[in-house]
Amino acid sequence: MLFRSILLGLPLVQALIVTPHDSHGHDHIHEVRRSLPDSWYQPEGHPIHDLFKRDTDDGADYPAVGSPAWSAGYPTGAPDTTNLPAAWVAALNAAVAAGKIPSIPPTTNTPGTNPVYPTGIDPSSPSVCSATYKCRIPGDIWDSPDGVFASSFDDGPSPLTPSLVQFLGGNNDTTTHFMIGINIIYYPSQFLTALNAGHDIGVHTWTHPYMTTQSNLDLLGQFGYTIQLIHDSSGGRVPRYWRPPYGDSDMRVRAIALEVFGLETVIWNQDTDDWDGTPDSIQAAMTRFLAMPKSPGLIVLEHEIASTTVNGFMTAYPMIKSNGWKFMSLAKAIADGRTYQNAEGSLSDDVESAGILVESTSTSTALPTTTLALVATSIAQSNTSVTSATSAANNLSPTPEISQISAAILHGGNLKQLASLSLLSSVLVFSHLLL
């Protein structure tokens, strides 16, 4: 079905219809000093030490963030499992051979439904323990410390990221951004806005799939390329935390994240459903959460993909402190407060390391050719006119309403849910993609 093809193509479609993306225009280049400590969070024998090396004499010449050379080495869609870095594959094979990766078959799913395991597989059993089915794996992070509102936002960076960063900066706060790899490619200056303001960066996979539907090699690409891009764009920092899209993880997925890439899994204990809500509904949900007992602390699922979600948070923000909660960036609030595997934070200066070049990029309404081609291919596979779909995409306006529609699709909505948004004009525009 066409709708399924478009859904599975997100966030590529999201990047196409939400807002303008960064061009690779070069306004100016400046050097940012980044530094790393002389030790890693992970034990010396962990493969992460060999997969992502970075120190003062590594000799690497990293392209400027936002430049064509910087983005050229990364997938424009779902990673090709036949062309993954050999070191990643070797690390996965070693973990499998050591019995560290459970043999759990991938799930299947249709839009708007939970992933389904093959017959005979119990998703709530300790050997599978699917987070989608609310099974908590020991060691995964669902709660924050007592009295702490551990703040995080998913699906960035986006054109809304700077306003979120500015708002929090005005209140002397930061947050954790669980970022989609391909969105960093589309919005490099927004990524740098968060990083350079001292916000914490986590992994939200490369293209936002249901992770339990992925093969082991698919998972390798989803994790690896996102980590590599953040590493190469932040002076060598290796993220410590990841959040599964839709909260979809199990023993196999989290084992590959941890045993191959050193990533710790973060879920949430409350959800505002902001991607499908209004500022009023978000505030009502937050009012309810903030009135709860302060043990455990709060990890609330929020998104930075639409004006509705960001404005909803800003409206509710004063209630967090007025209700006696301590607001902290999630990555700083949990565990020992060290936000990267090999660095204290985004601006830490434990040890001098080579600087990276970053660019201030201008914005443009032009859509990336690769995005149009990928969407056109997806539509063509559904026996739909490529010409009419591409033409409709080029004529879309980046309105807040379209942003809300794309958010609904990205998070499992269906056509009936879209209609319920009462955004008739935007639905009519978006419907060109379905004709």
C-alpha positions as CSV (number, residue, x, y, z in Angstrom):
1,M,0.0,0.0,0.0
2,L,1.1,3.5,-0.7
3,F,0.5,4.8,2.8
4,R,2.7,2.0,4.2
5,S,5.5,2.8,1.8
6,I,5.4,6.5,2.8
7,L,5.3,5.6,6.5
8,L,8.3,3.3,6.2
9,G,10.1,5.9,4.2
10,L,10.0,8.4,7.1
11,P,11.8,10.4,8.4
12,L,12.8,11.0,4.8
13,V,9.2,12.1,4.1
14,Q,9.2,14.1,7.3
15,A,12.2,16.0,6.1
16,L,10.5,16.6,2.8
17,I,7.2,18.0,4.1
18,V,7.9,19.5,7.5
19,T,10.1,22.5,6.9
20,P,13.0,23.8,4.9
21,H,16.3,22.1,5.5
22,D,19.8,23.5,5.6
23,S,21.5,24.0,2.3
24,H,25.2,23.5,2.1
25,G,25.8,27.2,1.5
26,H,28.9,28.4,3.2
27,D,28.5,31.6,5.1
28,H,31.7,31.3,7.1
29,I,33.9,28.7,8.7
30,H,35.2,28.7,12.2
31,E,37.0,26.3,14.4
32,V,35.5,24.9,17.6
33,R,37.7,23.4,20.3
34,R,36.5,20.1,21.6
35,S,38.3,17.9,24.1
36,L,38.1,14.4,25.5
37,P,39.2,12.8,28.8
38,D,42.0,10.3,28.7
39,S,39.8,7.4,29.7
40,W,36.6,5.9,28.4
41,Y,33.4,5.1,30.3
42,Q,33.5,1.5,28.8
43,P,36.1,-1.1,30.0
44,E,39.3,-1.1,28.0
45,G,38.4,-4.4,26.3
46,H,35.1,-3.1,24.9
47,P,35.0,-3.0,21.1
48,I,33.9,0.7,21.2
49,H,37.5,1.6,21.7
50,D,38.4,0.3,18.3
51,L,35.3,1.3,16.4
52,F,35.4,5.1,17.2
53,K,38.9,6.2,18.0
54,R,39.6,9.9,18.8
55,D,42.5,11.6,20.5
56,T,45.0,14.4,20.0
57,D,47.1,12.5,17.6
58,D,44.7,10.4,15.6
59,G,45.6,12.2,12.4
60,A,42.0,12.4,11.2
61,D,41.0,15.2,8.9
62,Y,37.3,15.6,9.5
63,P,35.2,17.5,6.9
64,A,33.5,20.7,8.0
65,V,30.1,20.0,9.5
66,G,27.4,20.8,7.0
67,S,29.7,20.5,4.0
68,P,29.0,18.2,1.0
69,A,32.2,16.2,1.9
70,W,30.8,15.8,5.5
71,S,27.5,14.3,4.4
72,A,28.9,12.3,1.4
73,G,30.0,9.3,3.4
74,Y,26.6,8.5,4.9
75,P,23.4,6.7,3.7
76,T,20.6,8.7,2.2
77,G,18.1,6.2,3.5
78,A,18.1,2.9,5.4
79,P,21.7,1.7,5.6
80,D,22.8,-0.9,3.1
81,T,23.7,-4.1,5.1
82,T,25.9,-5.4,2.4
83,N,28.2,-2.3,2.7
84,L,28.7,-1.9,6.4
85,P,32.1,-1.1,7.9
86,A,34.0,-4.4,8.4
87,A,35.0,-3.5,12.0
88,W,31.3,-3.1,13.0
89,V,30.4,-6.5,11.5
90,A,33.4,-8.2,13.2
91,A,32.4,-6.7,16.5
92,L,28.9,-8.0,16.1
93,N,30.1,-11.5,15.1
94,A,32.4,-11.6,18.1
95,A,29.5,-10.7,20.4
96,V,27.2,-13.3,18.8
97,A,30.0,-16.0,19.1
98,A,30.5,-15.0,22.8
99,G,26.8,-15.7,23.5
100,K,26.1,-12.0,24.2
101,I,23.4,-11.5,21.6
102,P,20.1,-13.5,22.1
103,S,18.7,-15.3,19.2
104,I,15.3,-13.7,19.0
105,P,13.5,-13.5,15.6
106,P,12.6,-10.0,14.3
107,T,9.0,-8.9,14.6
108,T,6.6,-7.7,11.9
109,N,4.3,-4.8,12.1
110,T,1.8,-2.7,10.1
111,P,1.3,1.0,10.5
112,G,-0.5,2.0,13.7
113,T,0.0,-1.4,15.4
114,N,2.5,-2.9,17.8
115,P,5.2,-5.2,16.4
116,V,4.2,-8.9,16.4
117,Y,6.5,-11.7,17.2
118,P,6.3,-15.1,15.4
119,T,3.9,-17.6,16.9
120,G,5.3,-19.2,20.1
121,I,7.4,-16.1,21.1
122,D,6.1,-14.4,24.3
123,P,7.1,-10.7,24.2
124,S,6.7,-10.4,27.9
125,S,8.9,-13.4,28.8
126,P,12.3,-12.6,30.5
127,S,14.1,-14.0,27.5
128,V,12.5,-11.5,25.1
129,C,11.2,-8.7,27.3
130,S,9.9,-6.3,24.8
131,A,9.7,-2.7,25.9
132,T,6.7,-2.2,23.6
133,Y,4.8,-4.6,25.8
134,K,6.0,-2.8,28.9
135,C,8.6,-5.4,30.0
136,R,11.5,-3.7,31.8
137,I,14.9,-5.2,31.2
138,P,17.2,-4.8,34.3
139,G,19.7,-2.0,33.5
140,D,17.5,-0.2,31.0
141,I,16.5,3.3,32.2
142,W,12.8,4.1,32.6
143,D,12.8,6.3,35.7
144,S,14.9,9.3,36.9
145,P,16.1,9.9,40.5
146,D,13.4,10.9,43.0
147,G,12.2,14.5,42.5
148,V,14.0,15.0,39.2
149,F,12.3,15.9,35.9
150,A,14.8,14.4,33.5
151,S,14.2,16.3,30.3
152,S,14.7,14.9,26.8
153,F,13.4,15.5,23.3
154,D,13.2,13.0,20.4
155,D,13.4,13.2,16.6
156,G,15.7,16.3,16.2
157,P,17.4,18.2,15.0
158,S,14.7,20.2,13.3
159,P,14.0,23.9,12.5
160,L,12.4,24.0,16.0
161,T,15.6,23.1,17.8
162,P,17.1,26.6,18.0
163,S,13.9,28.0,19.6
164,L,13.9,25.2,22.2
165,V,17.6,25.7,22.9
166,Q,17.1,29.5,23.2
167,F,14.1,29.0,25.6
168,L,16.0,26.7,27.9
169,G,19.1,28.9,27.8
170,G,17.0,31.8,29.0
171,N,16.1,29.6,32.0
172,N,19.7,28.4,32.5
173,D,18.7,24.8,31.6
174,T,19.7,22.3,29.0
175,T,18.1,19.0,27.8
176,T,19.1,15.8,26.1
177,H,18.3,15.5,22.4
178,F,17.8,12.0,21.0
179,M,18.6,12.7,17.4
180,I,17.9,10.9,14.2
181,G,21.0,10.5,12.1
182,I,19.5,11.5,8.8
183,N,18.0,14.5,10.4
184,I,21.4,15.7,11.4
185,I,22.4,15.5,7.8
186,Y,19.4,17.7,6.8
187,Y,19.8,20.2,9.7
188,P,23.5,20.5,10.6
189,S,23.4,24.1,11.9
190,Q,20.5,23.1,14.2
191,F,22.6,20.2,15.5
192,L,25.5,22.5,16.2
193,T,23.1,25.0,18.0
194,A,22.3,22.3,20.5
195,L,25.8,21.0,20.8
196,N,27.5,24.4,21.2
197,A,25.0,25.4,23.9
198,G,26.1,22.4,26.0
199,H,23.0,20.3,25.4
200,D,23.5,16.5,25.5
201,I,23.2,14.4,22.3
202,G,21.9,10.9,22.3
203,V,21.1,8.3,19.5
204,H,17.6,7.9,18.1
205,T,18.8,5.6,15.2
206,W,19.4,6.5,11.5
207,T,15.9,6.4,10.0
208,H,13.5,5.8,13.0
209,P,12.3,2.3,12.3
210,Y,10.7,-0.1,14.7
211,M,13.9,-1.7,15.9
212,T,12.6,-5.1,16.7
213,T,11.6,-5.5,13.1
214,Q,15.3,-5.1,12.0
215,S,17.8,-7.9,11.4
216,N,21.1,-7.9,13.3
217,L,22.9,-6.2,10.4
218,D,20.1,-3.7,10.0
219,L,20.5,-2.8,13.7
220,L,24.3,-2.4,13.2
221,G,23.7,0.2,10.5
222,Q,21.0,2.1,12.4
223,F,23.2,2.4,15.5
224,G,26.6,2.7,13.8
225,Y,26.0,5.5,11.3
226,T,24.3,7.6,13.9
227,I,27.1,7.2,16.4
228,Q,29.7,7.8,13.7
229,L,28.0,11.0,12.5
230,I,27.7,12.4,16.0
231,H,31.3,11.4,16.8
232,D,32.7,13.1,13.6
233,S,30.6,16.2,14.2
234,S,31.3,16.8,17.9
235,G,35.1,16.5,18.2
236,G,35.0,12.8,18.7
237,R,32.3,12.4,21.4
238,V,30.7,8.9,21.5
239,P,27.1,9.0,22.8
240,R,26.4,7.0,25.9
241,Y,22.6,6.7,25.6
242,W,20.0,5.8,23.0
243,R,16.2,5.8,22.9
244,P,14.4,3.3,20.6
245,P,11.8,4.9,18.2
246,Y,8.3,4.1,19.5
247,G,10.0,2.6,22.6
248,D,10.5,-0.6,20.6
249,S,13.3,-2.7,21.9
250,D,13.9,-6.1,23.4
251,M,16.7,-8.3,24.7
252,R,18.3,-8.7,21.2
253,V,18.1,-5.1,20.2
254,R,19.5,-3.7,23.5
255,A,22.2,-6.3,23.5
256,I,23.6,-5.2,20.2
257,A,23.3,-1.6,21.3
258,L,25.3,-2.3,24.5
259,E,27.7,-5.1,23.6
260,V,28.8,-3.7,20.2
261,F,28.4,0.1,20.6
262,G,28.3,0.6,24.4
263,L,24.9,2.3,24.3
264,E,22.6,2.2,27.3
265,T,18.8,2.1,26.6
266,V,16.5,4.9,27.8
267,I,12.7,4.6,27.6
268,W,10.2,6.8,29.6
269,N,7.7,6.5,32.3
270,Q,5.2,9.1,31.1
271,D,4.0,10.2,27.7
272,T,2.2,13.4,26.8
273,D,1.3,12.1,23.2
274,D,2.5,15.5,22.1
275,W,3.0,14.4,18.5
276,D,-0.7,13.9,18.2
277,G,-1.9,16.6,20.6
278,T,-2.4,20.3,21.2
279,P,-0.8,22.7,23.6
280,D,-3.8,22.3,25.9
281,S,-3.7,18.5,25.9
282,I,0.1,18.6,26.5
283,Q,-0.4,21.0,29.4
284,A,-3.2,18.8,30.9
285,A,-1.0,15.7,30.7
286,M,1.9,17.6,32.3
287,T,-0.3,18.9,35.0
288,R,-1.3,15.4,35.8
289,F,2.3,14.0,35.8
290,L,3.7,16.8,37.9
291,A,1.1,16.3,40.6
292,M,2.2,12.7,41.1
293,P,4.5,11.5,44.0
294,K,8.1,12.4,43.3
295,S,9.3,8.8,43.6
296,P,10.3,7.7,41.0
297,G,11.3,10.8,39.2
298,L,9.9,11.7,35.8
299,I,11.1,10.8,32.3
300,V,8.5,12.3,30.0
301,L,8.5,11.5,26.3
302,E,8.6,14.7,24.3
303,H,9.4,15.7,20.7
304,E,11.1,18.7,18.9
305,I,9.5,18.1,15.5
306,A,6.6,20.6,15.4
307,S,5.6,23.9,16.8
308,T,2.8,22.2,18.7
309,T,5.1,19.9,20.6
310,V,7.7,22.6,21.4
311,N,5.2,25.3,22.3
312,G,3.3,22.8,24.4
313,F,6.5,22.1,26.5
314,M,7.3,25.8,26.8
315,T,3.8,26.5,28.1
316,A,4.0,23.7,30.7
317,Y,7.6,24.4,31.7
318,P,6.8,26.9,34.6
319,M,4.7,24.2,36.3
320,I,7.7,21.9,36.6
321,K,9.5,24.1,39.0
322,S,6.4,25.5,40.7
323,N,5.5,21.9,41.6
324,G,8.8,21.4,43.3
325,W,10.6,19.3,40.6
326,K,14.3,19.6,39.8
327,F,14.7,20.1,36.1
328,M,17.8,18.5,34.6
329,S,19.0,17.2,31.2
330,L,18.2,13.5,31.2
331,A,21.8,12.4,30.4
332,K,23.1,14.4,33.3
333,A,20.4,13.3,35.7
334,I,20.9,9.6,35.5
335,A,23.8,7.3,36.5
336,D,27.0,9.3,37.2
337,G,26.1,12.3,35.1
338,R,28.7,11.6,32.4
339,T,26.8,12.2,29.2
340,Y,29.2,10.6,26.7
341,Q,31.1,7.3,26.8
342,N,34.4,9.2,26.4
343,A,33.6,12.7,27.7
344,E,31.9,14.4,30.6
345,G,29.7,16.6,28.3
346,S,29.4,18.5,25.1
347,L,31.6,21.3,26.3
348,S,34.0,19.5,28.7
349,D,37.6,20.3,28.4
350,D,39.4,17.5,30.3
351,V,42.1,17.0,27.6
352,E,42.9,19.1,24.6
353,S,42.1,17.4,21.3
354,A,42.2,18.5,17.6
355,G,39.5,21.1,16.8
356,I,36.8,20.4,14.2
357,L,35.7,22.8,11.5
358,V,32.0,23.7,11.6
359,E,30.0,25.9,9.3
360,S,27.3,28.4,9.8
361,T,24.8,27.4,7.0
362,S,22.0,29.3,5.5
363,T,18.5,27.9,5.1
364,S,16.7,27.2,1.8
365,T,13.3,26.0,0.7
366,A,15.0,23.8,-1.8
367,L,14.5,20.1,-1.2
368,P,17.4,17.7,-1.4
369,T,17.4,15.7,-4.7
370,T,18.2,12.5,-2.9
371,T,15.1,12.9,-0.7
372,L,12.8,13.5,-3.7
373,A,14.3,10.5,-5.5
374,L,13.8,8.2,-2.5
375,V,10.2,9.3,-2.0
376,A,9.5,9.0,-5.7
377,T,11.0,5.4,-5.6
378,S,8.8,4.5,-2.7
379,I,5.7,5.8,-4.4
380,A,6.7,4.1,-7.7
381,Q,6.9,0.8,-5.9
382,S,3.3,1.3,-4.9
383,N,2.2,1.8,-8.6
384,T,1.7,5.5,-8.1
385,S,2.6,8.4,-10.4
386,V,6.1,9.6,-9.6
387,T,5.6,12.8,-11.6
388,S,2.5,13.9,-9.7
389,A,3.9,13.0,-6.3
390,T,7.2,14.8,-6.9
391,S,5.3,17.9,-8.2
392,A,3.1,17.9,-5.1
393,A,6.2,17.6,-2.8
394,N,7.8,20.6,-4.5
395,N,4.7,22.7,-3.9
396,L,4.2,21.9,-0.2
397,S,4.5,24.8,2.2
398,P,6.3,24.2,5.6
399,T,3.3,25.1,7.8
400,P,2.9,24.1,11.4
401,E,-0.2,22.1,10.4
402,I,1.9,20.0,7.9
403,S,4.5,19.6,10.6
404,Q,1.8,18.1,12.9
405,I,0.6,15.8,10.1
406,S,4.1,14.5,9.5
407,A,4.6,14.0,13.3
408,A,1.4,11.9,13.3
409,I,2.6,9.7,10.5
410,L,6.1,9.3,12.0
411,H,4.6,8.1,15.2
412,G,2.3,5.5,13.9
413,G,-0.8,7.5,12.8
414,N,-3.2,6.4,10.1
415,L,-5.4,8.3,7.7
416,K,-8.4,8.4,10.2
417,Q,-6.1,9.9,12.8
418,L,-4.9,12.5,10.4
419,A,-8.5,13.5,9.6
420,S,-9.1,13.9,13.3
421,L,-6.6,16.7,13.5
422,S,-9.1,19.0,11.8
423,L,-6.4,20.4,9.6
424,L,-8.4,20.2,6.4
425,S,-6.2,22.5,4.3
426,S,-3.0,20.7,5.1
427,V,-4.6,17.3,4.6
428,L,-5.7,18.4,1.2
429,V,-2.1,19.4,0.3
430,F,-0.7,16.2,1.8
431,S,-3.3,14.1,-0.1
432,H,-1.5,14.9,-3.4
433,L,1.1,12.4,-2.3
434,L,-1.5,9.8,-2.0
435,L,-3.2,10.2,-5.4
